[in-house]
Amino acid sequence: MPQLDTSTWLTMILSMFLVLFIIFQLKISKHNFYHNPELVTTKTPKQNTPWETKWTKIYLPLSLPL
């Protein structure tokens, strides 16, 4: 059984990483990014709930003196 020649593996692996790096750089360089993104403020509408205007028993213990 012949011996496996591994002398070129390092060259192949390094060249593969170099080629992958170049390909990714080219793909990223063609991508369009926004230059100045600005935040858009959105206003949420106020919803009137029935318990906001009514006095309920849950407020009673807080208002009693100790």
C-alpha positions, 0 to 999 in steps of 0.5 A, a space after each residue: 500500500 503506497 504512502 499518502 503524500 501530504 506535502 501539498 496539503 498545506 499549500 492547498 488549504 492556504 490557497 483555498 482560504 485565500 480564494 474564499 477570502 477574495 470571493 467574500 470580499 468581492 461579494 461584500 463590496 458589491 452589496 449596497 449599504 445605507 449610508 445614513 440610517 435614521 430612526 423613524 418614530 412611531 406614535 402608538 395610539 392611546 387606548 382608553 380602558 375602562 379601569 383608567 377612569 374608574 376608582 377600584 378597590 385595589 387603590 383602597 389599601 394604599 390610601 389607608 393610614 397605617 
